[in-house]
Amino acid sequence: MALALIALALPAVAAEPDQLSPSVRVGGCGGTIVYRTTGHLWGISAGHCARVGSPVTVTFSDESSATGKWLHIDRKTDLSAFVVASTTKRVQVAQVA
């Protein structure tokens, strides 16, 4: 949950035309990329889809995929956080108000 709260405080990143959508498939659920650092994409998804520490396949809008890891689950709000290593993907970051 802390990652999601931190992401909410970050400024929106301007989208470039050659970037993939921030919407991804994470395991069997939908997810959204909410933060980007050098070499990593951070996202949120439904809590009922996650198991902390377990690997997860993240599929991007161009149907390519990468392996990530579930980081946190908040069962009360049904939110989870994940991270995926990505040094080459140009993915939009969701603009969160």
Secondary structure as UniProt FT lines:
FT   HELIX           2..8
FT   TURN            17..18
FT   STRAND          23..26
FT   TURN            27..28
FT   STRAND          29..37
FT   TURN            38..39
FT   STRAND          40..46
FT   HELIX           47..49
FT   TURN            52..53
FT   STRAND          55..59
FT   TURN            61..62
FT   STRAND          65..74
FT   TURN            75..78
FT   STRAND          79..85
//
